[in-house]
Amino acid sequence: MHQHRPLGLSFLRPKRAHLAFGAMTVTAFFACLPMIPASAEIVVESVEASAPAPEPAYVAPDVAYAAPEAAVREDYTVTHYSVIQYPIAGDHGIISSFGNRSTSCAGCAAFHSGADFGGSSGTVVTAMADGVVTQVGPDSSLGVYLKIEHVIDGQTITSTYAHLLDGSMPFQVGDTIAVGQQVGLVGMTGAATAPHLHFEIRLGGIYATAVNPVPWLAAHVTG
């Protein structure tokens, strides 16, 4: 015969063991809660704040630009040279005027086709303008002389320089002459009674009619 053990409260033992294990598990879980890092909460917060903030609107910098300085023109001195000059520098005076005259000079014409500029022997004589030598001489009346052809304002003009000092005029026909260039020295060669420069102006060429050179020079010399 089998002997039966009384059940009593033995059936409760396994359940108590289970309850004890469960209690221990719960206790361990709550004991570990303080050890959980707070980063879990930070992660949530960082995710919520991860949306990019709108960029501020671009504002152009307030830059003031200076206006360029005005150019300053420097002053220059200009030296002016006339294209026409007097044949003798300085004020030498006219000792015999253009036109009719009375003269006791042998070989001197009654009609004076030029004007006589006074000057001591050796005074420098210069070309009144650029030109080309068209005639040279000695001549019994004009003595040592030369004639220069110019083109002034489109017009052909011939100037004559006479009674020059012997040996002071080195030019030949065809030579080019510049305004102000020395062409000889005052003398008294030819039909002359004292040193002077006989000067003529002929409008139109070497054989054209002569005009009074004094007012002509006054109207054309600019310096």
C-alpha positions in Angstrom: 0.0 0.0 0.0 1.1 3.4 -0.9 1.4 5.9 1.9 0.0 9.3 1.1 1.6 12.4 2.5 -0.7 14.9 3.8 -0.8 17.9 1.5 -1.0 20.5 4.2 0.7 23.7 3.0 3.4 22.1 0.9 1.8 23.2 -2.3 2.6 26.8 -1.4 6.3 26.4 -1.3 7.0 26.5 -5.0 4.9 29.6 -5.3 6.7 31.3 -2.5 10.0 30.7 -4.3 8.6 32.2 -7.4 7.3 35.2 -5.5 10.7 35.7 -3.9 12.5 35.6 -7.2 10.0 38.1 -8.7 10.5 40.4 -5.8 14.2 40.2 -6.2 13.9 41.1 -9.9 11.7 44.1 -9.3 14.0 45.3 -6.5 17.0 44.9 -8.8 15.3 46.9 -11.5 14.5 49.8 -9.3 17.9 49.7 -7.8 19.4 50.1 -11.4 17.2 53.1 -12.3 19.6 55.7 -10.8 22.4 54.2 -12.9 20.7 54.9 -16.2 22.5 57.9 -17.7 20.6 61.1 -18.2 21.8 61.2 -21.8 18.7 59.3 -22.8 16.7 62.4 -22.0 19.3 64.7 -23.7 19.1 62.7 -26.9 15.4 63.3 -27.0 15.9 67.0 -26.4 18.7 67.2 -29.0 16.5 65.5 -31.6 13.7 68.0 -30.9 16.2 70.9 -31.2 18.0 69.6 -34.3 15.8 71.4 -36.8 18.0 74.2 -38.4 17.1 77.8 -37.5 16.2 80.0 -40.5 19.2 82.0 -41.8 18.9 85.8 -41.3 18.2 87.8 -44.5 21.4 89.2 -46.2 21.9 92.8 -45.6 24.4 94.6 -47.9 27.0 96.5 -45.9 26.6 100.2 -45.8 29.8 101.3 -47.6 30.4 104.9 -48.6 32.4 105.3 -51.8 34.3 108.5 -52.2 33.9 110.4 -55.5 37.1 110.5 -57.5 39.1 113.6 -57.0 39.0 116.1 -59.9 42.1 116.2 -62.0 44.2 119.3 -61.5 45.7 120.8 -64.6 49.2 122.0 -64.2 50.1 125.4 -65.5 52.7 125.5 -68.3 54.5 128.5 -69.7 54.4 128.6 -73.5 57.0 130.6 -75.3 55.7 132.0 -78.6 57.8 132.5 -81.6 56.4 134.6 -84.5 56.6 133.1 -88.0 57.6 136.6 -89.1 60.3 138.7 -87.5 62.0 142.0 -88.0 65.3 141.7 -90.0 67.2 143.6 -87.4 66.6 143.0 -83.7 65.9 146.1 -81.5 64.9 149.6 -82.4 67.3 150.9 -85.0 64.9 153.3 -86.6 64.2 154.1 -90.3 66.8 156.4 -91.8 65.2 156.5 -95.3 61.5 155.7 -95.9 59.7 153.9 -98.7 58.6 155.9 -101.8 59.7 159.0 -103.6 62.7 160.8 -102.2 65.2 163.4 -103.2 68.8 162.1 -103.1 72.2 163.2 -104.1 73.5 159.7 -103.8 75.1 158.5 -107.0 73.3 155.4 -108.2 70.4 155.9 -105.8 66.9 155.8 -107.4 64.5 158.7 -106.9 61.8 156.1 -105.9 62.9 154.1 -102.9 61.5 150.6 -103.3 62.3 149.7 -99.7 63.1 151.1 -96.2 66.6 151.7 -94.8 67.1 150.4 -91.2 69.8 152.2 -89.4 72.6 150.1 -87.8 76.3 150.2 -87.1 78.6 148.2 -89.3 78.5 144.5 -88.3 75.0 144.5 -86.9 73.4 141.1 -87.4 70.8 140.8 -90.1 68.3 137.9 -90.0 65.7 136.3 -92.2 62.2 137.6 -91.6 60.6 134.2 -92.3 61.3 130.7 -93.5 62.2 130.6 -97.2 64.5 129.7 -100.1 67.2 131.9 -101.5 66.2 133.0 -105.1 68.9 135.6 -105.9 72.3 136.7 -104.6 74.8 139.3 -105.7 77.0 141.8 -105.5 75.3 144.6 -107.4 76.4 148.1 -108.2 73.3 149.5 -106.6 72.4 147.0 -103.9 75.9 145.9 -103.1 76.2 142.5 -101.4 72.6 141.3 -101.1 70.3 138.3 -101.2 66.6 137.8 -102.0 64.5 135.1 -100.2 61.2 133.7 -101.4 58.6 132.9 -98.7 55.0 131.5 -98.8 53.0 133.3 -96.1 49.3 132.7 -95.8 49.3 131.0 -99.2 51.0 134.0 -100.8 54.4 134.2 -102.4 56.5 137.0 -100.9 60.1 138.0 -101.6 62.2 139.8 -99.1 65.5 141.7 -100.0 68.5 142.4 -97.7 71.0 144.7 -99.3 74.2 146.7 -98.6 75.5 143.8 -96.5 79.1 143.8 -95.3 81.4 142.3 -97.8 82.0 138.6 -97.1 79.2 138.3 -94.5 76.6 136.6 -96.8 77.6 132.9 -97.5 74.4 131.7 -99.2 73.7 130.6 -102.8 70.5 130.3 -104.8 68.5 127.3 -103.6 69.6 127.4 -100.0 66.9 127.0 -97.4 66.7 129.7 -94.8 64.9 129.5 -91.4 63.1 132.4 -89.7 65.6 134.3 -87.5 68.6 132.8 -89.2 71.5 135.2 -89.7 71.9 136.1 -93.4 74.6 138.7 -93.2 75.9 141.8 -91.4 75.1 145.5 -91.9 77.5 147.2 -94.2 77.6 150.0 -96.8 78.4 148.1 -100.1 76.9 149.3 -103.3 75.2 152.7 -103.6 75.3 153.8 -99.9 76.7 156.7 -98.0 76.6 155.1 -94.5 76.1 151.7 -93.0 72.4 150.5 -93.1 70.2 147.7 -94.2 68.1 148.3 -97.3 65.0 146.0 -96.8 62.3 145.3 -99.4 59.0 143.4 -99.5 57.5 142.3 -102.8 54.1 140.6 -102.8 53.9 138.0 -105.6 57.5 137.1 -106.3 60.9 138.4 -107.1 59.8 140.8 -109.8 56.5 141.9 -108.3 55.8 145.5 -107.2 57.4 146.4 -103.9 55.2 147.6 -101.0 56.2 149.6 -97.9 57.8 147.1 -95.6 57.3 149.1 -92.4 53.5 148.8 -92.1 53.6 145.3 -93.6 56.0 144.1 -90.9 54.0 145.9 -88.2 50.8 144.0 -89.3 52.5 140.6 -89.5 55.1 140.4 -86.8 53.4 138.9 -83.7 56.3 138.6 -81.3 
